[in-house]
Amino acid sequence: MMPANNLLEPRRRLKPASETRNALKTRSEAMRKRVGRKMTVRQDPENNEIHALRSMVDFTGVNVLEIGCGDGRLTWRYAEEATRVTAIDPFEPSIRRAKENAPAQLRDHVKFEAVGFQDFASRTESDAFDVIILSWTL
């Protein structure tokens, strides 16, 4: 039997985030050269993601926190049902796009913030939200 402290030791060392990003960028550029153009990305055209989400949560009349909202592509699919949505992401350009693309009828009850979760949590009451969504976040 292994001593308990061995379970806490990492089995392998992770690469630094910058090294991983550079490797992904290099692979992406190589793929583009082979294909000869930018690749098209399909983001759930069949709406499977929102159907799965709605099968687990009733958004009617709730306060929602969406962590890692990006440009709001998922936010707009459920926000109309919720009372209030706070959508956070640390990547400022994505938050800017989300605000620019916000449907007029949702601007009053959807708040986008460029902030990381730890900073947001340190200044937010723990019972402020009925539903918390964490989707497509690393």
Secondary structure, 3 states (H helix, E strand, C coil): CCCHHHHHCCCCCCCCHHHHHHHHHHHHHHHHHHHCCCCCCCCCCCCHHHHHHHHHCCCCCCEEEEECCCCCCCHHHHCCCCCEEEEEECCHHHHHHHHHCCCHHHCCCEEEEECCHHHHHHCCCCCCCCEEEECCCC
